[in-house]
């Protein structure tokens, strides 16, 4: 969606590109990751979507975009611990 001064506008080209990962906007280009872990970009000036590549399922989110480089944060290890605390 594009957020304008009055109301948001749906971008039909991006309806199949959504996911729980965040997206980033840089120089009128929106970068995101879809539910199939594909990296995509959407050019606002000509309303086109381009798939840039397949990412591993350990990807968390796009951190930054700089000219021809994209910084992406990956999950290296995930661990849950259960701790019991007792007050004496």
Secondary structure, 3 states (H helix, E strand, C coil): CEECCCCEECCHHHCCCCCCCCCEEECCEEEEECCCCEEEEEECCCCEEEEEEECCCCEEEEEEEECCEEEEEECCCCCCCCCCCCCC
